[in-house]
Amino acid sequence: MGSFSIWHWLIVLVIVLLLFGKGKISDVMGDMAKGVKSFKKGLADEDEPVAKPSIDSKPSDVVSSNTDEKTRAS
């Protein structure tokens, strides 16, 4: 009495197909699969270490090059 037989599930399936249509259900399932894939990709992106940017020039090099340009312009 507590469980449904195969006939109950077939009737429910037919009613769902009539209400939503075959194409609509496949679209919903495809969208759900895309959502799961993007969620997994987002979790994988967070696990990758973030590289620190490197600075090639020293602060003294930047200051000296600016003063050289000012003396050349004068």
C-alpha positions in Angstrom: 0.0 0.0 0.0 2.9 2.3 0.7 4.7 1.8 -2.6 3.5 2.5 -6.2 3.4 -0.2 -8.8 4.8 0.1 -12.3 1.4 1.1 -13.6 1.2 4.1 -11.3 4.7 5.3 -12.5 3.7 4.8 -16.1 0.6 6.9 -15.7 2.6 9.6 -13.9 5.1 9.6 -16.7 2.4 9.9 -19.4 0.9 12.9 -17.6 4.2 14.6 -17.2 5.0 14.1 -20.9 1.6 15.5 -21.9 2.0 18.5 -19.7 5.6 19.5 -20.5 6.3 17.7 -23.8 9.2 15.6 -24.8 11.4 18.5 -26.0 10.8 20.6 -22.9 12.0 17.9 -20.5 15.2 17.3 -22.6 15.9 21.0 -22.6 15.5 21.2 -18.8 17.8 18.3 -18.3 20.4 19.7 -20.7 20.4 23.0 -18.9 20.7 21.2 -15.6 23.8 19.3 -16.9 25.4 22.6 -18.1 24.8 24.1 -14.7 26.5 21.1 -13.0 29.5 21.3 -15.3 30.0 25.0 -14.8 29.7 24.4 -11.0 32.4 21.7 -11.1 34.6 24.0 -13.3 34.2 26.8 -10.8 35.2 24.6 -7.9 38.2 23.3 -9.9 39.3 26.9 -10.7 39.5 27.8 -7.0 41.8 25.0 -6.2 44.5 26.1 -8.6 47.3 28.3 -6.9 47.3 31.9 -7.9 50.7 33.1 -9.3 52.1 36.3 -7.8 53.0 38.9 -10.4 56.7 39.5 -10.7 58.3 42.9 -10.9 61.2 43.1 -13.4 62.6 46.5 -12.6 63.8 48.0 -9.3 62.2 51.1 -8.0 65.6 52.9 -8.2 65.7 52.1 -12.0 62.4 53.7 -12.5 63.3 56.9 -10.7 66.7 57.2 -12.5 65.1 56.7 -15.9 62.5 59.4 -15.1 65.2 61.9 -14.1 67.2 61.1 -17.2 64.2 61.9 -19.3 63.7 65.2 -17.5 67.3 66.3 -18.0 67.1 65.4 -21.7 63.9 67.4 -22.2 65.6 70.5 -20.6 
